[in-house]
């Protein structure tokens, strides 16, 4: 997932569509297309959560863990950052809390 500013509405959709090619990628593509309008102006942490939610949607079994997930953050005038292992764990904990709330209220 890539977010640039300013964002052209259809530019985002075509960019997201072009990144979905793996098996079960349709679920990620659907999630990203459903939420892309919230991306402009979103905080980095929010964008990481969107990326993790889209990735989680592709899982047919199991779950995202710090052992099978890494996050790269790239931005203009910002350093390239890779979050692995314990660095990605806080984001995964937020994701887990969101899924628990969504499952109990049927919001996802």
Secondary structure, DSSP 8 states (H G I E B T S, - for coil): ----SS--HHHHHHHHHHT--STTHHHHHHHHHHHGGG-TT--HHHHHHHHHHHHHTT-SSS---TTT--EEEEETTEEEEEE-HHHHHHHHHHHHHHHHHHHHHT--
